[in-house]
Amino acid sequence: MARRQKEVMRDEVHQNQILQELYLKELRTQKLYTQYHVNPLRKVHTITRKPMSWHDNLEEPADDRFLNLIHHAAQQPRKKYPETQTESQEIGWDADPLVNPERDDHRLNHFRVHKDITLYKAKMWSLGEDDRHR
């Protein structure tokens, strides 16, 4: 209750003094900038050129060094480096199969084989027979 009375007792002189202190503090901390520059820590968004302006459509010679650098950066890691650079690249770096994947070799390939009875039952189940669990 005493706190509310203290706030209510402020008069115009006290309010003026508070505002004057705030104003002087703002003036001390403000700094007027007259020279502007681009912030080096923020990425600059490029603005597209105007298609009909003559000075933007001049042909410039291609910079071979820059193009090679861009093409090298766009390559896959396996083409850029002879070995892995990070641990996550180690997974799948050697993607060649360890065993020749011949489809005719029945030792490694176990395909689904349908005999007469399995074809008959599969057809019956597709028609709606409900004795699957018997």
C-alpha positions as CSV (number, residue, x, y, z in Angstrom):
1,M,0.0,0.0,0.0
2,A,2.9,2.3,0.8
3,R,4.4,1.7,-2.6
4,R,1.2,2.8,-4.4
5,Q,1.1,6.0,-2.3
6,K,4.7,6.8,-3.2
7,E,3.9,6.4,-6.9
8,V,0.9,8.6,-6.7
9,M,2.8,11.3,-4.8
10,R,5.0,12.1,-7.8
11,D,4.2,15.5,-9.2
12,E,5.0,17.3,-12.4
13,V,8.4,18.5,-11.1
14,H,9.6,14.9,-10.5
15,Q,8.2,13.7,-13.8
16,N,10.0,16.5,-15.6
17,Q,13.3,15.6,-13.8
18,I,13.0,12.0,-14.8
19,L,12.3,12.9,-18.5
20,Q,15.3,15.3,-18.5
21,E,17.6,12.6,-17.2
22,L,16.4,10.1,-19.8
23,Y,16.8,12.7,-22.5
24,L,20.4,13.5,-21.4
25,K,21.2,9.8,-21.2
26,E,20.0,9.2,-24.8
27,L,22.0,12.1,-26.1
28,R,25.2,10.7,-24.4
29,T,24.7,7.2,-25.9
30,Q,23.7,8.3,-29.4
31,K,26.2,8.5,-32.2
32,L,25.7,10.2,-35.5
33,Y,26.9,8.3,-38.5
34,T,27.8,10.1,-41.6
35,Q,29.7,7.4,-43.4
36,Y,27.9,4.2,-44.4
37,H,29.4,0.9,-45.5
38,V,28.2,-2.6,-46.1
39,N,28.2,-4.9,-43.1
40,P,30.9,-7.5,-43.8
41,L,29.3,-10.1,-41.5
42,R,26.0,-10.2,-43.4
43,K,25.5,-11.8,-46.8
44,V,24.7,-9.4,-49.6
45,H,21.7,-10.1,-51.8
46,T,22.4,-9.5,-55.4
47,I,19.9,-7.6,-57.4
48,T,19.0,-8.9,-60.8
49,R,20.0,-6.9,-63.8
50,K,17.6,-5.1,-66.1
51,P,17.2,-7.1,-69.3
52,M,17.0,-4.1,-71.7
53,S,19.9,-2.0,-70.3
54,W,22.9,-1.8,-72.7
55,H,25.6,-1.7,-70.0
56,D,24.4,-4.9,-68.3
57,N,24.4,-6.8,-71.5
58,L,28.0,-6.3,-72.5
59,E,29.9,-9.5,-73.1
60,E,32.7,-10.0,-70.5
61,P,35.5,-12.5,-71.0
62,A,35.1,-15.7,-69.0
63,D,37.4,-16.2,-66.1
64,D,38.8,-19.7,-66.5
65,R,40.2,-20.0,-63.1
66,F,36.9,-19.0,-61.5
67,L,35.0,-21.5,-63.7
68,N,37.4,-24.3,-62.8
69,L,37.0,-23.5,-59.1
70,I,33.2,-23.5,-59.4
71,H,33.2,-26.8,-61.3
72,H,35.6,-28.4,-58.8
73,A,33.4,-27.3,-55.9
74,A,30.2,-28.8,-57.5
75,Q,31.8,-32.3,-58.0
76,Q,31.0,-35.2,-55.8
77,P,33.4,-35.9,-52.8
78,R,34.6,-39.2,-54.3
79,K,35.8,-37.3,-57.4
80,K,37.3,-34.4,-55.5
81,Y,39.3,-36.3,-52.9
82,P,41.3,-39.5,-53.0
83,E,40.2,-40.5,-49.5
84,T,37.5,-39.5,-47.0
85,Q,37.7,-36.1,-45.3
86,T,35.2,-36.7,-42.5
87,E,33.9,-39.6,-40.6
88,S,30.5,-39.4,-42.1
89,Q,32.0,-39.8,-45.6
90,E,33.5,-43.2,-44.6
91,I,30.0,-44.7,-44.8
92,G,29.4,-45.6,-48.4
93,W,32.8,-44.3,-49.6
94,D,33.7,-47.8,-51.1
95,A,30.3,-48.5,-52.7
96,D,31.6,-51.3,-55.0
97,P,29.9,-54.7,-54.1
98,L,32.1,-57.2,-52.4
99,V,30.5,-60.1,-54.3
100,N,29.7,-60.1,-58.0
101,P,25.9,-59.8,-58.1
102,E,25.2,-62.5,-60.7
103,R,21.5,-63.2,-60.8
104,D,22.0,-66.8,-62.1
105,D,24.0,-67.9,-59.0
106,H,21.5,-69.7,-56.8
107,R,23.9,-69.9,-53.8
108,L,23.3,-66.2,-53.1
109,N,20.0,-65.4,-54.8
110,H,16.9,-67.1,-53.2
111,F,14.0,-66.0,-55.4
112,R,10.4,-66.7,-54.6
113,V,9.4,-69.9,-56.4
114,H,5.8,-70.7,-57.2
115,K,4.7,-74.3,-57.6
116,D,1.3,-75.5,-58.6
117,I,-0.2,-75.6,-55.1
118,T,1.1,-72.2,-54.2
119,L,-0.3,-70.6,-57.4
120,Y,-3.6,-72.2,-56.7
121,K,-3.8,-71.0,-53.1
122,A,-2.6,-67.5,-54.0
123,K,-5.4,-67.3,-56.6
124,M,-8.0,-68.5,-54.0
125,W,-6.9,-65.9,-51.5
126,S,-7.1,-63.2,-54.1
127,L,-10.7,-64.2,-54.8
128,G,-11.6,-63.9,-51.1
129,E,-11.3,-67.3,-49.5
130,D,-10.9,-66.8,-45.7
131,D,-9.1,-70.0,-44.7
132,R,-5.7,-68.4,-44.5
133,H,-5.3,-69.1,-40.8
134,R,-6.4,-72.8,-40.9
